């Protein structure tokens, strides 16, 4: 299947080409992000392959359909950036990679928590400058603390098990209970029930209309003072302005983000030579108890191999069978 790969990086090309055994699909790699201004680049192709920050709204879907594109292949699990309903109306199949390496994301979330709690990011920079002062680096023992996992799908369940092994008390928030976690002693509660009890909250739920700005001024006001908040899910799960206010007031003890609500304008590109115009993001960088990374939780060799393999298999299934098991 002739496919144009948008938002392509060198590692996308490397792993997709390696998985494209016998050149089953003709792939063209473009660094450009898919949106209304670039959709015309899909002319002459059967499919587009997109990532988390590509914009596939109704307008883009219509352009793709008018150009004869028959498939949208997401090389990620989330699909909040795609107008699924419009794609169905226009006869475009949408496929995704539902699980590439849940361990990669869960392990990274734990890494963020450990680093934030013990201020590893600050200590690293201090030592490089010859400063071995310990003041301002104090954390707390995680053993015995209450960790709330919001979303207990594959990633959230693995993160919960990691925290359980450390000796934390685990609360879970999800409409669907995982009996294996309950057997470990995990207690399911509502989000608002968890807020005043939690020392740590880690977000692993999908972004939907119901979960957008799940963490907002109201929920922050109910949180235990000094709570650590981790987000490796989607940026818009958090109302960033409200979180900044909570950091300023001291309600939040620390914040670790691998995702950001307006990340499509920043992430996956080098802006080190520019003045970044996003005042909200730059305000976050001024807090000593904030740890930011650029959507790298998924970024392991195993995950990239799985993403490439499943993405191309999805296209092969659509081409040969007319449908994929990973079709939305």
N, C-alpha and C positions, 0 to 999 in steps of 0.2 A: 504494500500500500504506500503510495506517495505521501509522505508526511513532512510537514514543516515544523521544526522544533523551536518554539519561542522561548525567550529568556534563557538562552543556552549559555552555559559556561563550559570551560575546558573539560571539567570532570563529567558533565552530561554527555559530551561528545565521546569521551573515552569509554564510558560504561555502556552507553547505548550502542556504539559501534561494536564493542566486544560481545554484546548480547545478540546482535543482529546477525546470527549465524547464516552464512551463505547469502548475505545481503538480501534477506527475504523482503525487507522493506527499503524503499529509497528514501533516505533521510537527508533533509537540508537543515542545517543548524543556523539559527539567527539569534544574535544577542538581544535583539529588540524585544521589548515587552509587548504582549498582545493587548491592544485596546482599540478604540474607534479609529485612531490614526494609523494603525499598522495592520488592521485586519485584511486590507487589500493585498498584502503580501502572500496571503494564502491562495491566491489565484493559481489554478492549475494543479492544486493538491487535493488529495482525497481526505486527508485528516490533518488536524493541528494537534500538537503535543504541547501542553501548557503546565505551568507551575503555580505556586500558591499566590503570587502577586500579579499574575496575568488577569486582565479584566475581560470576562466573557459575559457581559450583560446582554440584554435583549437586542440592543443595537448591533453589537458585535455578532451575535448569533444570526441575525438577519443578513448581515453582510456575508458571513461565512456560507449560509444557505444559498444565497444568491450566486455565490461563486462556485457552488457545486460541492462544497465540503460535506462529507457524510459522517465524520466522526470527530469528537473532541476527546483526546486522551490525556487525562490528568496524570502526571507523574507524582502524585501525592495522594493522601487519604481524604483531606478536606475538600469540599466542593462549594463552599459558601460564595466563591467568586464567580460561579457559573449560574446563569439563569436556566435551570433544568427544565422548567415548564415550557419556556420558549423554545428550547432545543427540541423537546418532544413535538411541539406543534410544527416545527419546521423539518421534522424528520431527521434530525442529527442525533446519532447515538453518543452518549456520554459514558465514558468508562474511567475507572480510577484504580489506584493501588491501595486497597483497604488496609493492608498491614505489611509494612516492609521490614522494619525492625523496631518493634515496640520497646525492646530492651534498650536500644540506643537512646530514645527519648526519655524513658524512665530513669536510666542511669544518669543522663545529663541533668534531669531535674534534681536528682539527689546530689549531684556535684554542685549545682547552684546553691542548694540549701546549705551544704557543708561549708562552701566557700563564703557565702553571705554571713552565716552564723559566726564563723571564726575570723572573718575579715581578711581572708587570704589575699584578695585582690589589693587591699591596702598594704598588707605586710610585704607583698612581693615588690611593690613600687618603693616602699620605704627602704628595704634592704638594698635595692639597686642604687639608691642614693646614699648609702652608708648610714642610714638611720635605723638603729636597732631598738628604739624606744617601743615599749609595749602598751603604753597608755592609748586607749581608744580602740584596742584590738580584742577586748574581752567578749567572749561569746557565752554560751551556756551548754550544759550537757543535754544532749537530745534524749538520752535514755529516760523513760518515764514521762516524757512530754506528750502532749496531745497533738497529733497530726491529722488534719482533715484532708481527705482526698476527694476532690470534686470531679466526678466522672470515673467510674470503675470499669471502663472497657479494658482492652488489652494493655494499654500504656499505664493507665491509672492503677490497674490491679498489680502490675509488676512493681510500680513505685510503692504501693501499699505494702507489698511483701518485703521490699528493701527496708522500709521504715519499721516493719514488725520485727525483722531480724535484729535491728538495733536495740529494740526494747521499748519502742514508742507505743502509746495507746492510739489506736487508729479509729477515726470516725470516717464514714463514707457518705457521700451525697450522690444519689443516682436514683432514677425512677425504677431501674431494674437492679435487683439485688444479685450479687454474686455469691452463691452458696459456699464456694471454696474459701472466699474471704471471710464469710461469717463463721466458718468452721475454725478459722484462725483466731476468732475473737473480735473481728471487725464489727463495729456497730453502725448500722445505717440510721441516719437522722436527716432532718431537713436542713437546708443551708442556714436558715436563721437560727435553728437550734444549735448548730455547730459554732456559730460566730463567737459567742462569749466564752466557749470552752477551749478554743483552739490556741495553741502556741505557734502552730504552722498551718498554713493553708496552701495546697498545691492544686492548680487548675489543670484538669485533663479532659474537660468536656468539649464537645463540638460547639461551634458558634452557630446559634440559631436566633430567631426572633426572641425567644424566651431567655436565652443566656446572654444576649448582648448587654454589656454594662452590668453584668451580674454583680461585680464589685463596684459599688457606687457610694454616694455620700451616705445614704441610709444604712447600707450594710456595713460600711466602715465604722459608723457610729456605734454599732453593736459589737464590734470586735474587741477582744481582750487587748488591753494596752500593751504595746511592745511586740505584737504578732509579726511573724515573718511571712511574707506573701511571695509565692513562686508561680510564675506563669510560663509554661512551655506549650500552651494550647493555641489560642488565637488572640491577637492583640486586643480586639474589641470586646473581649470578656471583661475588660477593665475600663472604667471611666478614668482616663489618665489625669484629667484635671482634678477629680475628686481624690485620687491617690496622692497627688502632689500636695494637696491641702492636708491630707492625713499624715504625710511625712513631715510637713512643717509644724503640725500641732503635736507630733510625737506619738500619735495613735499607732502608727506603723513603726515597728522596730527595725524593719528592713524590707527591701523589695528587690527581687531578682527577676528580670524579664529576658526571655529569649525571643519574644515577639512584641510587636508594638502596633498600636491601632493605625498609625499612618505609615507603616513600614514600607509600603510599596514605593514611596518616594525616596527611600534611603537604602534599604537592605539589598544585599547581593551586588553592591557596587562600591567602588573606591571613591570616597568623597574627602579624602585626607588633604587634598590640595584646594578644597573649596571652603567657603563660609557656609555652614549649614543654616538654612533659613527657618527651620522648624524650631521655634522658640520653646515649645512644650518639651520636645525631646531634649534639647540642650539644657533645659531646667533640670531634667532628671539627672543629667550627668554631673550636676553640682553637688548632689547629696553624697556624703561619705558612706551612707548605709544603703546605697543603691548599686546593684551589679547588673550591667547590661551586656548582652551578647546579641549577635546579628542573625538570629534564626538558624542556629547551627546544631540544634539538639539532634536532628535526624542524621547528621553528617558523619557516617561511618562507612567503611568499605563494604560491610555486609549489607547495609541499608541501600547503598547506591547500586549494588549488584542486584538486589531484589527489585528495586524500583525499575531498573532497566529491563530485567527479565519479564516482569509482570506487565509492564507497559507494552512491550512488543508482542507478548502473547495475547493481550487484549485486542490489539490491532489484527493479529493473525486470526483470532476467533471471529471477529467481526467480518473479516474478509472471506473466511471459509464457511462459517456457520450462520452469519447474519446476526449473531448475538454473542455476548460475552457474559461469563458468570459474574463479572465485576461491573456490569452495566447498571447505571442509575435510572 
